[in-house]
Amino acid sequence: MLFMTMRLAALLLAGSGFACAGNWTGILVDARCFASEENNVTKDYGPAERDMRLSIDACAPSGRTKTFAVVLSDSSALRFDAAGNTKAAELVKNSGGKRRRVRVAVAGDADRDTIRVSSIVTN
């Protein structure tokens, strides 16, 4: 019985490493556009040579953006879940819906590269 309890505890601990609650700050972007920018690599121009500021500016969200992500200071991007996309779209709409850099603070639970957004505010 003790062995089974220890195995169950180990499984629960191992599974809990994939999801974590947290807060993130960064620049709000159109997730599809940013993913395309990240994948746009040639043999002469790799990801290390990319100017992230240009990618972020090119992927600034507009009133028509449907999927969002936050780009962190290390240039990694975390995508939003469906509820987060809805909240981000409302945030963009309330800011006038024009393409511009929007700095945000996001709270929620991360599961790999996706955030289950509980709140998002301009920062």
Secondary structure as GFF3:
##gff-version 3
##sequence-region A 1 123
A	DSSP	alpha_helix	2	16	.	.	.	ID=ss1
A	DSSP	beta_strand	19	30	.	.	.	ID=ss2
A	DSSP	alpha_helix	31	39	.	.	.	ID=ss3
A	DSSP	three_ten_helix	47	49	.	.	.	ID=ss4
A	DSSP	alpha_helix	52	58	.	.	.	ID=ss5
A	DSSP	beta_strand	68	71	.	.	.	ID=ss6
A	DSSP	beta_strand	77	80	.	.	.	ID=ss7
A	DSSP	alpha_helix	82	94	.	.	.	ID=ss8
A	DSSP	beta_strand	102	111	.	.	.	ID=ss9
A	DSSP	beta_strand	114	122	.	.	.	ID=ss10
###
